[in-house]
Amino acid sequence: MTYSIVARDPETGDMGVAVQSHYFSVGPVVPWALAGVGVVATQAMAEVSYGPLGLELMRGGKPAPAALRALLEADDGRAVRQVAMLDAAGGVAAHTGERCIPHAGHRSGDGVSVQANMMERDTVPDAMLAAFSSATGSLAERLVDALDAAEAEGGDIRGRQSAAILVVGGDRSSPWWAQRRVDLRVEDHPQPLAELRRLLRLRQAYDAQSRAFELMRSDPAAAAALMREALDRAPESDELAFWAALGLAASDLAEARRLLGFASDREPRWAELLRRLPATGTFPLTDEAVDALLSSDRRGGGVRDRREVD
C-alpha cells in the first residue's frame, strides 16, 4: 500500500526517509528518524513499533541489519511486513515479507534502500533506485525525485493520497532537535507528491530567510543575498516578502517598498506590524526607516499609510 525510500548523503551525513501512499496521513506511520542514529520506514501491514524500536537498537550500537533482524525474529507477523532501516554509517537493511500484497519488493544500493508494495507494476523499485542515484540537488530533493519515479511507473495500484518526508543530520554530538532538516507531511491531497514538492520549496525558502536573519546585523550584504534567494524560491509568499522588505530597506529602499506593497496588498495589517517593530529592538529598524517604507508614493512601490485615510 506504499512506496518509500531511506537514504544517506555521504557528503553531509544527513539521512532521510520519504514515502507516498493511498492512505490517510501516512506521515505518523511509516517514516522515523533520529539525528546521528538512523532512519526507518515501516509499511505494508505496518507495525509502527519497528520505527521507535529500530532507532533505539541503532542508538544502542546495533547496525541496521542487526537491528532489523532482531525485530523480525520477535515478530510473528513478519510475513506481512515491509521494513527498511539505515544507520548513521550508511548501512542498510530491508525486508519484504512473502505475504505482502504484490507487486512488492525492495532494492538496495550504497547508503540507500527503496521498497514498495501493492504497486501496479513490479518496475517501481528499480525506477526509484535509478532516479535517486542519478538525481542532483539536496538529499530531500533527491528523495522526492525517487517518489516521482515510482509514480511515473504507476505507483500504488489504488492511487495516491498522502506523502511525507523526514531528513535529519548525522551528528550525534548536537541536540537531535537542532538537526531536523526537513519534516513535512501532506495528509490528504489529490496530488500529494506535487504538494510535497511545493512544501519543500517553501521550507527551503524559509530556511534561507532564517539564515538571513542571523546575518542581518553582522553581514547585511550576505543577509540581503539570502533574502533574495528566499524570494526566488517562493515569490508568492507575502510573509517572505514582508521580512525581505525589512532586510533590504537599508540597501535597496525601492525594492523594499515594492515588496512591502506586495505583502500589504494581500494583507493590509502587515503595515501595522511594521510600525510595532522598532520598539522591540529585534531588528535594526528605526522609526525613520518605517516612515520611509510606509511612504504614500506608490510609484516606488510603497504602502499608503492607512492612518492617512482613516
N, C-alpha and C positions, 0 to 999 in steps of 0.2 A: 504493500500500500504506500510505498515511499521510496524515494531515491535520495542518497546523501553522499557527502564526501568529507573525509577528515584529512588534513594535510598540514605540513610544517614548512615554513620558509627557511631554508638553510642559511640565508644571509642575515636575517634578523632574529631568527629563533622563534618568531611568532608562530602560533599554532591556531588552527581554525576548524570549524565544522559548519557545514551548510546543508540545508535539507528543503525539499518540497514534497508535498503530499496532498492527496484528496482526502483531507481530514481537517476538521476544525481545530485551529490553534495548535499546530504541530510543535511550536517552539518550546513549550514546557515539557514535552515528552522525549523528543529524540536527541537534541544537542546538549552536551555537557562539556564544560571546560574549566580548568583551573590553571592559572598562570604558573609557569615554571614546572608544571606537573604533566599535563597531557589533556587530550580531548577524547570524547566518546560519542558515538552515535548508536542508539539502541532503537530498533524498529521491528517491522513485521508484526507479530503478536507481541508487542513491545513489553518487556519487563523493565520498568523505569529504574529499578534499583541498580541495574547494570551501570547507569551513569554515575551516581554518587559512590557506589561501592568500587567501581573500577578506578575512579580518581583516587579514592582512599588507598587502594592497593598500590597504585603507581606512586603516590606520595610517600608510601612506606618503603619504596625501593624496588618494587617488582617492575620489570619491563612490561611493555604492553602484552606480548604473547603470554607471559606467565600470569598476568592479571586476568586476561580473558579466559585462559584455560581454567583457572581456579573457580571462576564464577560459573562457567559452563558445567564443570563437574558437579556442582552443587544444585544445578537447575534441572528438574525433571521435565521442564517444558522446552528444553534447548532445541528440539526438533522444529519448533515454530518460531524461533528467534533469529533475528539477523542483527549482528553487532559488529562494530569496528572500534578499535582503540588505537591511539597513537600517543607515545610518550615523548618527553622533552628531548630525548636523544634522537628522535626520528624513527624509532622502532614502531612498526605497525603490526596489527593482528586483526583478522576478520573471520567471521563465522556466518555461514548461511545454512540454517537448518534444512534437513531434507524434506520437511513438510511445509516449508514456506511456499506461498502461492506463486506459481510461475506467471511470467518468466521471472526467475530470481537468481541472483548471483552476485559475485563481487570480484574486483580486480585490485591488485596492489602493485605499487611501484616504490621508488625510493622516497620515503617520507610521505606517502600518500596511499589512501585506500578509498575506493568508491564501491558502493553497494546499492542494490536495488531489488525490489520485489513487487509483484503484481504489475509488471511492466507489459506494455503492448508488444514489445519486441525484445529479443534477447541481445540486441546490439547496444542497449543502453550503457552497461558498464564500460565497454571498450570505448564508446564515444566519449563518455565522461573523462576517462583517464587520458585519452588523446587530447581532448580540449584543454584540460588542466596543464598538461605537460607542454603544450605549445603556446599557452596564453602568456601575456605580459601584464605588467602593472602590479598593484599591491596584491598581497595574499587574498584579501577579501574579494577583489575584483576577479581574480583567477578562480576562486571558489564559485562565484556566481556564473562565470563562463562555463564551468563544468555542469552546473544545473541547467543552463540554457541548452547545452549539448544533449542532455538527457531528454529534455522536452522536444528537441528537434527530431529525436528518434521515436517519438510517440509518447514517451513518458508513462505515467501512471495510466493504466487502462481505463480507470474511472474518470479521468480528467485531472483537474487541478483545483486547489482551494487555499492552501496556506503555505508559508515558507518562513525560514528563519536562518540567521547567520550569527555565529559567535566566534570572535577572534580574541585571543589573549596573548600576552607576552611570554617569553621563555625564561625570564629571570626570577628565580625563587627568592632572591635576596630583597626584592621590593615587595611592598604590600600587594596582594593579589588584586585588590580593587583598583589600584593605580595602573594596572596592566590590562584592563579590559578595553581593548582597542575598538571593537565593534560588537554591539549587541542589539540586533534588530529583529523584529517579528512582524510578519503580515498574517493576521489571524484568520481573515476570511475575505477573499478577493477573487474576482473572475480571472484576473491575470496576476497571480501572486509574484511571479518572477520579475515582471516589469515593475511592479510596485516595490519589490525588494531592491531592485537596482536604483530606483528613484530615491528611496530612503538612504541607500548607501551613498549616493551623490550628495544628499543633504548632510549626512554625517561627516563626509569629507570636507564640505564647505564650512560647517560649524567648527570642525577641528582646526581648520586654517584660521578662522577668526579667533578662536581661543588662544592660539599661539600668537596672533597679532596683539591681543590684549596684554599678554605677558611682556611684549616688547615695546608697548606704546610709549613708555617713558624713557627706556634705555636706548632704543634704536627705532626712532619714528619712521625712517625710510623702509626698514625691513617690515615693520608693522603695516605700513601702507601697502607694500607689495603683497603681503598675506591677505589683507583686506580685499584687494583686487582679485586675488586668486579665489577667495571665498565667493565673491560676486560672479566670477566667471563660471563657477560650478553651479551656482543656484541664483541666476539673475531674477527669478520670480519671487524671491523671498523679501518681503518688506522688513522683516526682523533683521536680516543681514544688511540690508540697505541702510537702515537706521544707524546701526552701530558702525558701519563703514563710514557714514557721513561724519560721525564724531572723530573717527581716526584720521580722516582726510581733511578735516576742517582747517588745520594749520598749514597744510602744504598745497591744497587744491580746493579753495573755497567754492569755486563754481561747480566742481564735481560734487562736493559735499552737499551743496544746496540742491542740486539736481536729485541726488539720492534721497535726501530728506523729503523733497517734494513727492517723489515716487512713493515713499513709505506713507506719507501723510495722506496722499490721495486714496490709499487703501484703508487707512485707519487714522482719522484726524487726531486721535488722542496721543499719537507719538509726539506732537508738538508740546503738549502739556508735560509729558515725561521729560522731554529735553529741558524744560525750564527748571525741573526739580533736581537735576544732576549736579550743578556746580556746588551746591551747599553740602553735598555728601563728601566731596574730595576724592571720590573713587576714580574719576577720570581727570586728566589735565585739561579741564574745560572751564573757562571763565564766563561771567555774565555777559561780557562783551562778545565773546565768541558765539554764545547763544543768540544774542541780538542779531549778529551777522547772519547766522544760519536761518533765522526766522524772518529775514528781510522780506518785505512785500513785493520786491522786484521779481516777478515771475520770469522775466527774461533770463535771469541767472539760475532759474530752477529752484528758487527758494520757496518757503512756505509762508503764506499770508498769516500773520498772527491773528488768531480768532478773536482776540480781545479788541481788535480794531473794528470789528463789525458787530460785536455783541451789543 
